[in-house]
Amino acid sequence: MSRRLSPSALAHLLLLGVVAVWGATFVLVKDALKDASPLLFNLMRMGLASLALAVVNHRELRRINRQSLKAGLIVGVFLAGGYQFQTAGLARTTPAKSAFITGLVVVFVPILTMFPALRSGATPTPRWTTAAGAALAFSGLFLLTTPAGTSWQNLFVRIGPGDLFSLACAIAFAGHLLALAHFSNKVPTNQLATLQIGAATLVMTLTLPLGGRPHLALTPRLYFALGITSLLATAAAFTIQTWAQQHLPPTHTAILLTLEPVFAALTSFYVLHEQLGGRSLLGAALILTGIATIELFPSAVPLSTHPD
């Protein structure tokens, strides 16, 4: 007689599956950007996800109020910024680099919570391990994104624009997490999930001209990428993560999410045959070590981290 999985075990498996999907989408989006300009791809992805969530959560949306709209707009602005920078960076760097740099979001969140004005009432003050983890992660970023012989003085001269966009993406996603920490207990989950993605769609519509003249080629590759990223990696993933975190300690969630760049690197290796050199591998290892240092030795209960 088969035994059913406990909610905790099922949550671990589902969240691990979500993280694997998020990691794989770096390669998927990189390939799809041959058929659509970055900001246009983001707009289509988020628009489809917004429509899907609106259909699923239409009953919750009947009870929205001014506070819900305000929360959705603020959180959605940060979410849109994260995706816009991430996709623009991905068009100019490799999927593995983009994933590892984006993973720095779990470094920026505790750093930003050192400032009382940015902490929600339930967020603890970071410990010294935050500074240690940040130092390791930024050292890894230096090794990962710059060629051998680059000095710290020439850091931002030698880092490519795609790497800088990816770094801005990590900062924007950190802001998204802090905004969620402020509003998640004040607005119903389904409302906030739907409204933030709707707001992100609006922001992406307004910022579309910033990406220059958009181009679009409707190909099977693009349709496949949009279907996976909008329905599976955005609409479904947000819902699954929300449920899973009800059954998992936040530390477990954070550790699982640090595997996202690992899945991205593995997918990039097997699909695109991308290989990282010894210097880049050391940098990636330092980034993961820095992330683990912060998440494994938190001051109390850490903030959950962001998806791709």
NUTITI-842751 format. One line per 4 residues: number of its first residue (from 0); their letters; for each residue x, y, z of C-alpha. Coordinates in nm, 3 decimals. Layout:
NUM> A> X/Y/Z  ...
% end
This chain:
0> MSRR> 0.000/0.000/0.000  0.151/0.334/-0.108  0.198/0.611/0.143  0.110/0.970/0.062
4> LSPS> 0.378/1.234/0.086  0.350/1.470/0.380  0.274/1.836/0.298  0.633/1.925/0.393
8> ALAH> 0.785/1.661/0.163  0.554/1.759/-0.122  0.640/2.125/-0.071  1.011/2.046/-0.094
12> LLLL> 0.962/1.854/-0.418  0.734/2.111/-0.579  0.957/2.403/-0.488  1.263/2.217/-0.614
16> GVVA> 1.077/2.164/-0.942  0.995/2.534/-0.960  1.358/2.627/-0.899  1.464/2.388/-1.176
20> VWGA> 1.216/2.554/-1.414  1.341/2.901/-1.319  1.700/2.792/-1.378  1.617/2.639/-1.716
24> TFVL> 1.436/2.951/-1.835  1.764/3.145/-1.855  1.863/2.933/-2.154  1.508/2.934/-2.293
28> VKDA> 1.480/3.312/-2.282  1.831/3.358/-2.421  1.728/3.155/-2.725  1.390/3.329/-2.762
32> LKDA> 1.555/3.672/-2.769  1.668/3.590/-3.123  1.302/3.630/-3.224  1.189/3.917/-2.999
36> SPLL> 1.357/4.221/-2.847  1.409/4.188/-2.469  1.151/4.437/-2.344  0.887/4.320/-2.590
40> FNLM> 0.941/3.959/-2.482  0.898/4.065/-2.118  0.575/4.247/-2.198  0.427/3.948/-2.376
44> RMGL> 0.538/3.711/-2.101  0.398/3.921/-1.819  0.079/4.004/-2.008  -0.003/3.637/-2.061
48> ASLA> 0.076/3.557/-1.695  -0.141/3.848/-1.580  -0.432/3.728/-1.793  -0.399/3.371/-1.662
52> LAVV> -0.394/3.483/-1.297  -0.686/3.720/-1.351  -0.894/3.431/-1.485  -0.796/3.197/-1.200
56> NHRE> -0.834/3.458/-0.922  -1.127/3.660/-1.060  -1.335/3.607/-0.745  -1.059/3.749/-0.522
60> LRRI> -1.027/4.050/-0.750  -1.387/4.151/-0.682  -1.283/4.245/-0.328  -0.984/4.466/-0.404
64> NRQS> -0.957/4.804/-0.232  -0.728/5.106/-0.238  -0.469/4.940/-0.014  -0.458/4.634/-0.241
68> LKAG> -0.409/4.850/-0.549  -0.134/5.052/-0.381  0.049/4.738/-0.267  0.017/4.574/-0.608
72> LIVG> 0.152/4.884/-0.782  0.456/4.925/-0.554  0.549/4.556/-0.561  0.481/4.538/-0.935
76> VFLA> 0.714/4.829/-1.013  1.007/4.649/-0.848  0.909/4.322/-1.015  0.898/4.487/-1.357
80> GGYQ> 1.236/4.651/-1.297  1.388/4.317/-1.206  1.261/4.144/-1.518  1.348/4.434/-1.748
84> FQTA> 1.707/4.448/-1.626  1.737/4.069/-1.621  1.622/4.020/-1.981  1.824/4.316/-2.109
88> GLAR> 2.129/4.170/-1.937  2.061/3.819/-2.063  2.068/3.949/-2.420  2.428/4.070/-2.358
92> TTPA> 2.581/3.799/-2.139  2.567/3.422/-2.096  2.279/3.238/-1.921  2.509/3.098/-1.651
96> KSAF> 2.660/3.439/-1.568  2.317/3.600/-1.563  2.183/3.337/-1.325  2.474/3.356/-1.080
100> ITGL> 2.464/3.738/-1.071  2.085/3.738/-1.027  2.138/3.502/-0.733  2.299/3.794/-0.550
104> VVVF> 1.947/3.903/-0.461  1.977/3.692/-0.145  2.282/3.901/-0.056  2.125/4.239/-0.125
108> VPIL> 1.810/4.168/0.078  1.984/4.128/0.417  2.223/4.414/0.334  1.930/4.647/0.270
112> TMFP> 1.757/4.534/0.588  2.045/4.687/0.784  1.859/5.015/0.729  1.565/5.034/0.974
116> ALRS> 1.349/5.229/0.728  1.365/4.939/0.481  1.280/4.667/0.733  0.931/4.548/0.801
120> GATP> 0.834/4.494/1.163  0.895/4.118/1.146  1.234/4.141/0.979  1.530/4.092/1.217
124> TPRW> 1.852/4.294/1.214  2.122/4.110/1.011  2.425/3.958/1.186  2.794/3.987/1.101
128> TTAA> 2.753/3.685/0.873  2.567/3.913/0.632  2.882/4.120/0.576  3.095/3.806/0.544
132> GAAL> 2.857/3.651/0.294  2.835/3.974/0.094  3.217/3.998/0.076  3.240/3.640/-0.053
136> AFSG> 2.964/3.694/-0.307  3.108/4.017/-0.445  3.453/3.859/-0.469  3.293/3.581/-0.668
140> LFLL> 3.115/3.834/-0.888  3.450/3.996/-0.964  3.603/3.664/-1.071  3.296/3.552/-1.266
144> TTPA> 3.246/3.864/-1.475  3.597/3.994/-1.546  3.892/3.852/-1.738  4.216/3.758/-1.566
148> GTSW> 4.440/4.055/-1.487  4.154/4.294/-1.408  4.222/4.511/-1.102  3.958/4.632/-0.857
152> QNLF> 4.024/4.986/-0.985  3.919/4.880/-1.335  3.629/4.665/-1.218  3.343/4.857/-1.379
156> VRIG> 3.547/4.926/-1.691  3.601/4.555/-1.763  3.259/4.421/-1.656  3.032/4.394/-1.958
160> PGDL> 2.701/4.583/-1.987  2.509/4.256/-1.963  2.669/4.183/-1.626  2.583/4.532/-1.499
164> FSLA> 2.221/4.494/-1.612  2.208/4.159/-1.429  2.346/4.326/-1.116  2.077/4.595/-1.138
168> CAIA> 1.825/4.314/-1.176  1.938/4.159/-0.845  1.898/4.496/-0.669  1.549/4.545/-0.815
172> FAGH> 1.443/4.195/-0.709  1.576/4.270/-0.359  1.350/4.576/-0.352  1.064/4.353/-0.466
176> LLAL> 1.120/4.118/-0.172  1.132/4.403/0.080  0.810/4.546/-0.063  0.648/4.203/-0.035
180> AHFS> 0.759/4.184/0.328  0.573/4.508/0.397  0.249/4.416/0.219  0.215/4.035/0.223
184> NKVP> 0.037/4.033/0.559  -0.194/4.318/0.465  -0.326/4.198/0.129  -0.467/3.852/0.041
188> TNQL> -0.209/3.639/-0.136  -0.408/3.578/-0.457  -0.490/3.947/-0.485  -0.132/4.058/-0.437
192> ATLQ> 0.005/3.795/-0.677  -0.238/3.900/-0.951  -0.217/4.275/-0.894  0.164/4.287/-0.885
196> IGAA> 0.192/4.103/-1.216  -0.078/4.325/-1.363  0.112/4.633/-1.244  0.435/4.491/-1.386
200> TLVM> 0.260/4.449/-1.721  0.155/4.814/-1.711  0.509/4.930/-1.626  0.652/4.716/-1.905
204> TLTL> 0.406/4.870/-2.151  0.513/5.222/-2.052  0.886/5.140/-2.064  0.877/4.945/-2.391
208> PLGG> 1.008/5.245/-2.595  1.323/5.255/-2.377  1.444/4.938/-2.545  1.461/5.098/-2.888
212> RPHL> 1.266/4.982/-3.189  1.118/4.640/-3.100  1.148/4.347/-3.333  0.931/4.037/-3.341
216> ALTP> 0.938/3.714/-3.539  0.654/3.476/-3.456  0.828/3.139/-3.450  0.755/2.807/-3.276
220> RLYF> 1.061/2.874/-3.057  0.911/3.203/-2.938  0.566/3.053/-2.876  0.722/2.774/-2.670
224> ALGI> 0.932/3.015/-2.464  0.634/3.242/-2.397  0.416/2.950/-2.294  0.673/2.812/-2.050
228> TSLL> 0.781/3.145/-1.901  0.438/3.305/-1.867  0.222/3.014/-1.756  0.469/2.781/-1.587
232> ATAA> 0.758/3.002/-1.468  0.544/3.302/-1.368  0.174/3.233/-1.305  0.203/2.874/-1.180
236> AFTI> 0.540/2.925/-1.009  0.416/3.218/-0.800  0.117/3.012/-0.688  0.325/2.704/-0.604
240> QTWA> 0.583/2.907/-0.411  0.310/3.076/-0.208  0.162/2.738/-0.111  0.498/2.570/-0.048
244> QQHL> 0.617/2.839/0.192  0.319/2.767/0.415  0.472/2.424/0.485  0.845/2.499/0.487
248> PPTH> 1.074/2.695/0.719  1.197/3.008/0.537  1.557/2.883/0.562  1.467/2.570/0.366
252> TAIL> 1.302/2.783/0.099  1.603/3.010/0.072  1.849/2.722/0.043  1.640/2.557/-0.230
256> LTLE> 1.628/2.883/-0.424  2.006/2.916/-0.419  2.009/2.615/-0.653  1.860/2.826/-0.933
260> PVFA> 2.197/2.935/-1.081  2.318/2.576/-1.056  2.025/2.455/-1.268  2.088/2.744/-1.508
264> ALTS> 2.454/2.653/-1.546  2.373/2.284/-1.598  2.106/2.365/-1.858  2.342/2.605/-2.034
268> FYVL> 2.613/2.337/-2.041  2.391/2.062/-2.183  2.187/2.275/-2.425  2.428/2.548/-2.536
272> HEQL> 2.752/2.365/-2.449  2.860/2.670/-2.249  3.159/2.600/-2.027  3.293/2.816/-1.749
276> GGRS> 3.671/2.841/-1.706  3.852/2.783/-1.379  3.838/3.152/-1.282  3.464/3.172/-1.354
280> LLGA> 3.394/2.846/-1.170  3.578/2.978/-0.864  3.374/3.297/-0.885  3.049/3.101/-0.908
284> ALIL> 3.153/2.888/-0.609  3.229/3.201/-0.402  2.890/3.349/-0.490  2.712/3.031/-0.376
288> TGIA> 2.926/3.021/-0.061  2.839/3.381/0.017  2.469/3.314/-0.036  2.484/3.002/0.182
292> TIEL> 2.671/3.193/0.457  2.391/3.448/0.476  2.105/3.199/0.454  2.244/2.926/0.680
296> FPSA> 2.341/3.165/0.961  2.062/3.425/0.971  1.985/3.648/1.267  1.645/3.488/1.309
300> VPLS> 1.382/3.406/1.048  1.511/3.521/0.707  1.313/3.667/0.422  1.223/3.424/0.148
304> THPD> 1.401/3.481/-0.179  1.286/3.568/-0.532  1.232/3.352/-0.829  1.379/3.403/-1.175
% end
